[in-house]
Amino acid sequence: MGKEPKGVRLDHISKIYQDPKTHEDFFAVNDVSLDIAPGEFITLLGPSGCGKTTTLRMVAGFESPDEGEIYLGSESINELTPNKRDTAMVFQSYALFPHMNVFENVAYGLKLRKVPAAEIQNRVSNILNLVELSGMELRMTNQLSGGQQQRVALARALVVEPGVLLFDEPLSNLDAKLRVQMRTEIRRIQQRLGITAIYVTHDQSEAMSISDRIIIMRKGIIEQQGSPKEIYYHPVNEFVADFIGECNFLDCKVVSASGNEITVDVNGSCVKVVSDKQRVSGEQGKIVLRPEAIRIESKGDIPCKVELSCFMGSYQYYHVRVGSTLVKINDNCPVNKQVFDVGDTAWLSFDKECGHLL
Amino acid sequence: MATSKSRQLDRKKFFGDPLLVVTICVLTVLLALFILYPLSMLLFESVYETKTVTTEAGETVTTARVTGEVFGRVLGMNRFRKAFSNTLVLGFLVGIGSTLLGLLFAYVDVYVDIRSRFVRGLFSVVSQLPVVSPPFVLSLSMILLFGRSGLITRTLLKIYDSNIYGLHGIAVVEILTFFPVCYMMLTGLLKNIDPSLEEASRDMGASRMKVFTSVTLPLLLPGLGNAFLVTFIESVADFANPMMIGGDFDTLATTIYLQVTGGSYDKAGASAMAVILLSLTLVLFLVQKYYLEAKTAQTLTGKASRARMLITDKSVRIPLVILCSAVSVFVLMMYISVFFGSLFKLWGRNYSLVLTHYQYLLKYDGLKAFRDSFVLSAIAAPITALLSMIISYLVVKKKFKMKGFIEFVSMLAMAVPGTVLGIGYIRGFSGGLFRTGILQGIYGTGLILIIVFVVRSLPVGTRSGISALRQIDKSIEESAYDMGAGSGRVFMTVTLPLIKDSFLSGLVTSFVRSITAISAVILLVTPQYLLITCKINEFAEKGKYGEACAYASVLIAMAYIAIVIMNLATHYLGASKSQRLAEREARKYARKKA
């Protein structure tokens, strides 16, 4: 593509809404600052009502921030109307024009930009090629499947070569299989064009698979940002840990620390975890443990009682009780392993790198 | 508070769209000028009095004061008091009657297995008729069938002193005119009732009657209230029927008309009466719109989950279907008798078929009346349709300060009886704006008639536009906006094509409403223009029913043709057209590529 992608900078953005019932003001977005590099793919992830869509709509220009500035490239776009901003959005409902065919839908933005007809033909057919819809130019949008409509919406946004591409939960109307396929597709196209993208979703696996960087939001503020790996393995708090993937929290007490290796006491048993933070002995803490990181065997570090044992195909799923805490375990590939039944006593263990101390 | 910044930004963005700003300003001015201003002039002039007195010294002194005198005088008039109570009694009867008849039709339509396609067709014709028909056609045929020389009363039953003029005549005619409105409203509501609710009640042992009284009826109650009020307002505002068949039973609408035209030329008194009539309809309208409509929506929001088991029981089916068919046939017969009325030589005396009435029309003012009515309505229709689509677009899709005002005022016109609007225009424009002579030029011209047509049809078009637009996903327009289209562009390339059907129906509805309108324009029309409706009224008053019927037949034909054309246009210009266009363009594209 001809145009250079642009960076986006949100500088202390806030948005205040009034609760329609109580008539009280509340922060939908509260002092959010973000620096998005040109060509970067970032995802705003969070539960509904966390302010992610509002943030996206402020970048698009449909909402105006109450505080702060939004920059696209080096230019402040606060005062620009959506049609004057160099952004293109892919909507949750696709928002295809039902009275136009695929070609007309994709060409709409180019016509507005007064691109010569021959070039429109060219660019539209290139982009349809890219989203693998060549030959569908003449279809009306209601003759397309959900996935195809999604591709048209994507093509329509891509063809105008926007400085930044905005996605508002674009895959939530597709079925599970298609969702997985489309997200790889979106990632592939974004990488190929090197375009800047802001993606909003509440689906953590979508966010993990697609982004360079994930921004986790809750109640209008950013809880954590980082690469998918960072966020998965080093969540800063329980909310983030719980929101990304399944998670167990084990209460513990620091026994001793040597370097980044820390020995903690879990319900009377000693285990080792790694932490980059300074810990003092006697300090209370919580270990974040992913279900797939725990081994369940007839010998190990922590004794437990099995409360649920369920064959899931690729793994055996357990609920076990450690003291009073419920721990969920995915024991992968259970073919040649010992399988415990409800009521059995078993032993848990895990690699020290897998236990993240909060 | 920090919110001021987003307001400021919103404002800047808003003014970054000059077309939008200009449109809103122009609309606001137009609505204020042609709806609010004439109505407030009525109020103003009925309480504000200027007196010019010549003093002993020979100087003329003009004093102005606010006074309740005019209202006092009007309220003291026996004629007014009688008209007021007449209006309420009539409205009440008509409201009840139309609602019940409408409920009967709706119930049979939705719940009963009608079987016969002929009967279904009959129902749909009856529900379409009030759209096509001028308001007073039923009065005319009532006189033809049941009047002193009525076909049924005199010729068939040999009753020579039949008197249909008065309350009973108007009530019957208005019920038959307005019940299809209730029928359509209630059909929509009944279809929304989930059949499983009634099945649950039946399952627990309720009889069919018990199901109706304990489940269906309570669910429908707000809707019935709504239908009652809508017809009540229609009846209170109706001018043409009481005029034609009222005899000495005067309603407020006719009394106002007579107060201006009938020798007394008491414009101040008429203004005061108009204010009272307006307050009445306005209160009813507000109750209906803001209370009952909301309530109806609350109780009946869900969509029916699946099809309803229709009642096949003969003991229920046959009497109900026969009853409804009888009413439908009766209504149809009334329309047909108008057509024959234009062909019979002399109704009541000589039933030989002749074309003399039509020849008479052609010889005298007929052609001019057809042309004037047609041209004025044809100019008003596209203006109304476009304006109402723009208003609904702004109301549904945009956020701005004057929004509440624009929505309210354009809907307000629904509550303003034509007669009131007519008097308002006389008071507001005969001497120019605020008696200054500005805009006086439009008074007595075709332009003011066109404006009245537009104002009278605007609420209907706007209502249909609003409901059509609410169906459209907001993000479709947002995405066009996001792609770089300004408001005007979004409206022309995305919104309007999507509500094309609503636009077309608005076009025809306003054409039909305009060409069949009488109440407001009869007060404003000058000899320079001849309108078909006024002609019908004139001939009917003189007792020349043949000519009146001939005019009415042509009028119905014109309205009907307009509707047929619309249906064809919707068919060819609707979804299929855009598809065909798309295919053609695509073929071109494919050829180029090859």
Chai-1 contact restraints between the chains, C-beta under 6 A:
chainA,res_idxA,chainB,res_idxB,connection_type,confidence,min_distance_angstrom,max_distance_angstrom,comment,restraint_id
A,I16,B,A2,contact,1.0,0.0,6.0,A-B,restraint_1
A,I16,B,T3,contact,1.0,0.0,6.0,A-B,restraint_2
A,A60,B,D482,contact,1.0,0.0,6.0,A-B,restraint_3
A,S64,B,S6,contact,1.0,0.0,6.0,A-B,restraint_4
A,S64,B,L9,contact,1.0,0.0,6.0,A-B,restraint_5
A,S64,B,D10,contact,1.0,0.0,6.0,A-B,restraint_6
A,D66,B,A2,contact,1.0,0.0,6.0,A-B,restraint_7
A,D66,B,T3,contact,1.0,0.0,6.0,A-B,restraint_8
A,D66,B,K5,contact,1.0,0.0,6.0,A-B,restraint_9
A,D66,B,S6,contact,1.0,0.0,6.0,A-B,restraint_10
A,E67,B,A2,contact,1.0,0.0,6.0,A-B,restraint_11
A,N78,B,L9,contact,1.0,0.0,6.0,A-B,restraint_12
A,E79,B,K12,contact,1.0,0.0,6.0,A-B,restraint_13
A,T81,B,K13,contact,1.0,0.0,6.0,A-B,restraint_14
A,T81,B,G16,contact,1.0,0.0,6.0,A-B,restraint_15
A,P82,B,Y481,contact,1.0,0.0,6.0,A-B,restraint_16
A,P82,B,D482,contact,1.0,0.0,6.0,A-B,restraint_17
A,N83,B,Y481,contact,1.0,0.0,6.0,A-B,restraint_18
A,N83,B,G484,contact,1.0,0.0,6.0,A-B,restraint_19
A,N83,B,A485,contact,1.0,0.0,6.0,A-B,restraint_20
A,N83,B,G486,contact,1.0,0.0,6.0,A-B,restraint_21
A,M89,B,D482,contact,1.0,0.0,6.0,A-B,restraint_22
A,F91,B,S475,contact,1.0,0.0,6.0,A-B,restraint_23
A,F91,B,S479,contact,1.0,0.0,6.0,A-B,restraint_24
A,S93,B,D473,contact,1.0,0.0,6.0,A-B,restraint_25
A,S93,B,S475,contact,1.0,0.0,6.0,A-B,restraint_26
A,A95,B,S475,contact,1.0,0.0,6.0,A-B,restraint_27
A,A95,B,I476,contact,1.0,0.0,6.0,A-B,restraint_28
A,A95,B,S479,contact,1.0,0.0,6.0,A-B,restraint_29
A,F97,B,V494,contact,1.0,0.0,6.0,A-B,restraint_30
A,H99,B,P497,contact,1.0,0.0,6.0,A-B,restraint_31
A,H99,B,L498,contact,1.0,0.0,6.0,A-B,restraint_32
A,H99,B,S578,contact,1.0,0.0,6.0,A-B,restraint_33
A,N101,B,A582,contact,1.0,0.0,6.0,A-B,restraint_34
A,Y108,B,M483,contact,1.0,0.0,6.0,A-B,restraint_35
A,G109,B,M483,contact,1.0,0.0,6.0,A-B,restraint_36
A,G109,B,G484,contact,1.0,0.0,6.0,A-B,restraint_37
A,L112,B,G484,contact,1.0,0.0,6.0,A-B,restraint_38
A,L112,B,A485,contact,1.0,0.0,6.0,A-B,restraint_39
A,E137,B,A586,contact,1.0,0.0,6.0,A-B,restraint_40
A,L138,B,A586,contact,1.0,0.0,6.0,A-B,restraint_41
A,M140,B,Q579,contact,1.0,0.0,6.0,A-B,restraint_42
